[in-house]
Amino acid sequence: MTDADTPRTTGLVDAPEDDSYRLAAIPLSPERFTTWRERLAQWRALRNAPLHPEEPRIRAARLAERRARQRIRLHHATQYGHIFSNRRIPRDSSAAGLGRYEADLIAVTARRVVLLEVKNWSGQLHVAGDAWVQVQRHGTEVHHPNLLAHNREKLRALHRHLAERGVHIAPQCFHQGVVFVNPRLDIDPEIEGHPAVLQLDGLGELLGDGTSLGRRVAARVAQWLANAETSAALAQHLLQVIPPADVKAAAEVIGALRTWDRLTLRGGRELLGDIVWLRVTGKQVPAQALKLGGAADLQWRRGLIGGVQWVVMNQRPGSMTGDLFWDQHLVPGRRVWLDTEDCVCFHEPGRSKPGIIALNHVERIQVG
């Protein structure tokens, strides 16, 4: 039995998904000085808050992506490459309202820029018109877009974004791949026969042949001795590599692309999306005040000792430590206190509008 086939409960009736971390409205700011009985009731609710484990299929998908990333890192160990996960590429930099594509993995090597879609699908996969249809092991049909065509649009957007940032890499250096990591997927020959569709073992071939240190040094020498146009031509046509300066510049531009913000719930489930604002100790902080790439761990007084500190001594019920705010380095110990009514306005992909997530169900915040 695979993770995807694992039953959600051990009984005859499935339990509904627990989304108690979602709030129907923004809670009122708490009164700082409450009675010990009120604090005791709050502590009991916090102590008995449910765990939110990750769904098996999502956990399997993340594991598949991690395996692909590890395989690429092995290839890159001697190939002077860079790898980026879950970068969001603007569809059109001049029109932010058009949204962004998400790339599972982007690899920048000395020879290629490769965009990868990693799937852990099982069952059967066949073509139906312009779409791909997956028939899962229990018979359910899931309709997907043609990933090859969809990735081609992502690749065009990436090429356009790099050019707009002054990084001009030849179009023939851009490649895509759809990586199926689950051996229990029966793939239609029309899909499987495409050179960009591969298993995990085929990643090295897609990423391109190795690049020797001598060839890389020669490209750098050409870069020093000739102007940019000439050195680029020498690197591409004579040495068959991307100029090292362009590899570095491409890595910097792609590295600066946003990823999703992440909330890790108690129990391990991850929510992906965009933070709109964060309320800490009753004070609302806009997303712009959060540090890009910043992270913080949330600790709540769920134990007995913490309960005594909270209920009897009237200390704060929780705290947040890390490097989440631009000015958090000015806070002693980088500790920010929390109240049980603190929350985050969070817009998840696929939802029409942002929702309110209770911070007392959250154990970690990561800004993309």
N, C-alpha and C positions, 0 to 999 in steps of 0.2 A: 504494500500500500504506500503510495507517495504522500508527501505532505498535502498536496492538493486534494487527495481523497480522504484525509483524516476527518472524522466526524467532529463537529463543533461541540457536541455534548456526549455524555455517556448514557443518556436515557433515550426513551422513545420519542420525546418531543424536543425539538430544538429550542433552546432559549433565545429570546430576541437579543440582538446586538446591544451591548451596554454602551450607551452614549451619554452617561450621566455627567461627563465632563463638559457637555454642551449646555449653555445657559439660554433660557428663552429671552432674557433681557439683561441689560447691564445692571448688576446689583448695586444697591445703595452703598455709599461709603460707610464703613463701620464706625461705631462710637468707640473712641479710644478707651474709655473707662467703663467697662461693663461689670456686672456682678459675677462672682465666682461661679454661680449656678449657670449663668449664660455661657461663660467660658468653658465650663465642664461639658455642656451640651455640644458646643462647637468642637471641643477636643474629641468627644466620642464620635461625632460625624466624620472628623478627619481621620481618626484611627480606623474606622470601619469602611473607609472609602474603598471601592472595588479596584482590583487590578485590571489593567487593559492590555492583555497580551497581543502581540502582532498576529495578524491573520496568516495562516500557513502559506497561502499562495504568494503573499507579498514577501514573507520571509524567504521563500524559495527563490523569488525573483531577485532579491537583494543578494542572496548567496551566489546566484548565477553571475550577476554583474561583478561581484567581488572576484570570482574565479577568472573571469575574462580580464579583469584589471591586473590580477597577479600574473597571468600568462603574458600580457603585454609588457609588464615590468621585467619579466625574465628576458624577453626579446630586447628590451631597451637597455639592459644592463651593459651591453657593449655597443649600442647603436646611437648613443647620444640623443635620446629622445625625451619627450615630455608626454604626460598623460593627464587628462582632465575628466572629471566625472560630473554628469548632470548639469552641464552648462546650458544656459538659456540664450538662444541666438535671436536677436531682433529680426522679425520678418521684414521690417522696413524701418531703418533708423530714423527716417524723417516723419514716420507716422507711428507713434508709440501705441496708438489705439488698436493697431493690427495685431498686437500681441507678440509672443515669442515662441520659437520652436525649442523643444528640449532635446538635447543629445545625451544619450546614455554615457557614451565615452567618446572622447576626441583624442587621437594620438597624433603628435607632431614628430616626425622622424627626420633624419637628414635627407630623406628622399621624398617623403609624402606627407600629406595631411589627410588623415583617415577618420571618418565619422562612423561610429559603430552603434547599431541597435542590438541589444542583447535580450533574448527571449528564452524563458524557461518553459515554453509550451509543451504539452504532451497531447496524445491523441492522434488526430489526422488533420492535415492542412492541405486544402486544395483551392484552386482558382475559381472564382464565380464572377464573371464579367470583369469589372475594374477592381474588385475587392478580393480579399483572401478570407476563406471561411475555415475556422478551426472547429472540428468536431471533437469535443472533450471525451474523456474516457467513459463518462456516465451518459453520453449521448447528446448533451447540450451543444447547440451550435452558437458560436461566437463570431460575429462579423468584424473583420479588421480592414483598415485601408491597405492597399498594396504598399507594403513597407519599402520596397525598392523605389517606387515613384515618390513616396512621402520623404524618404531620406534624400532623394535627389534635390528636392526643394530645400531641405535643410542645408545641404551642401552648397547650393547656390547662394543661400542667405549668408552662410559662413564666408564664402569667397568674397561676396559683396561687402560684408562687414569689415573684413581684413583690408580690402582695398580702400574703403572709406577712412580707415585708420592709417593709411600710408604703407601698408604691407602688400606688395604686389608679387604674388606667387603665381606661376603659370597655371592655367586651369587644368592642364594634364597631370598636375601633381596632386589633385584632389581626388580622393577615392572614398567609397562607402562600403559598408559591409553589414549584413544581417546575420548575427551569430545565434544559432540554435544550440543550446548547451544540453538540452535534455535528450538522451538517446531514445526515449520512448515516444518520439514524434515521428509519424509516418508522413513524409513530405511528398507532395505531388511532383513528378519529374519536371513539370513546366516551371516550378519554383526552384527545385533543388538543382536544376541544370544551370541556373544563372551563376556566373563567376563570382558575384558579390554575395551569394548565399553560401554559408560555410558552417562547419562545426568548430568547436573550440580549438582543435588541433590544427586547423587551417589558418589561424591568425597570423602566424609568421610569414606565410606566403603573401597574404594581403598587405602586411606592413612593408614588404619589400626586402630586397637583399640587404645584407649587412654592409656597413660602410667602414672601410679601414681608417685607422688613424692617419695614415699617409694621405689618403684622398681628402680627408677633412682638413689637414694642414695645408694641402695644396690649394683648397678652396679659400682658406684664410689668406694665403700669400697672394692669390689672385685678387682678393678683395683689397689688400693693401696697395698693390702695384697698379691697379687699374681703376677707372671710374666705376660708379655703381652699375651703369648699364653694361659695360664691357665685362665686369667681374661676374655679373649675374648670368650673362650669356656663356662665359667660360665654365661656370659652375654647372649650368644646366646641360649644355651640349657636349662639353669635353669631359667633365668629371662626373656628370649625371647625378648631381646632388643639388639641393636647394642651398643657396648661399647661406653660410652660417649666421650672418647678421639677420637674414629674413627668418630663419628658424627661431632665433632668439626673440625677434620682434613679434612673430606670430604667437609664440608661447606667452609673451607678456599680454598681448591683446586678448587671447582666449582665456588666460588666467584671470583677467579682470572682469569677464562675463559673470553675471550673477547666477547663483544656484537658488534652489528653493530655500526659504526659511523652514526650520524644522522644530517641531515640538515633540519631545519624547515624554510619553505619558508613563505614569506609574504602572509597571508591568511590562514595558518595552515597546508598546505600539508607537509608531512614528506618524505624525501628521505633517504633510508637506503643504506649503502654500506661501502666502505673503502676509507678514505682520503689518497691520494698518496702524495700530497703536497698542501700547502696553500700559496697564495701570498698576502702579507699584505704590503701596502704602497710601492708596487713595488718590495718588497723583497720576494723571494721564500723560504718557510720554509718546510723542509721534515716532513713527518708524525712522524718520530722518535722524533722530537722536541716537539710533542704535548703530554700533560700529560694524561695518561690513566685515564678515568673517568672524565676528565676535561670538562668544558663547558664555553661558552661565549655568551653573548647577543650582537647583533649588532644593533646600532641605526644610522639612516640616517636622514639627514636634509631635510625632505620632506615638513615640514610646512613653513609658511611665515617667521616666525622669523629665523628659521634655514636657509631659503633661503637667507635672508639678510646677515646673518653671513658668508655664503659661497660665495655668488655672490659679495657682496660689500666689505666685510672685508677679503675675500680670505682665510677663515678658511677651514679646512679639511671638506669634505662632510659627513663623517661618523666616527664612533668610535666603538670599541669593548671592552667590560668590562667583566671580569670574571676570571677564573683560567684555562686557556686553555694551556698555555705554561709552561714548567718546570720552567723557570726562570721568569715567569710573576709576581711573588711575589716581585721582585726587581723593578718593574715599579711603579712609584708613582700613586696611585689611581687605579692601574691595568688597566689603559685605554690605548688602542692601537689605533692609528689613522688609518683611511681607506681612500682609493681613489675609485672612481667609477669604475675603471678598474681592481680592485682587484678581484681575483677569486680563485676557489679551483678545483683541479684535483680530481675527485671523481669516483670510480669504483662501479657501482651498480650491484647487483646480477642479472644474466640473460643477461647482456650486455657483448659483446665480449671484449671490451676495455674500459678504463676510458674515461670520458667526462669532459668538462670544464663547471663549474657552476659559473655564475656571482654572486659575493657576494652581489651586491646591490639588489638582490631578496631574500636574506637570512636574517632571523631575529634571528636565534640561531644555534650554532654549539655544538654538544655533541660528545665527543670522547668515543668510546666503551671501 
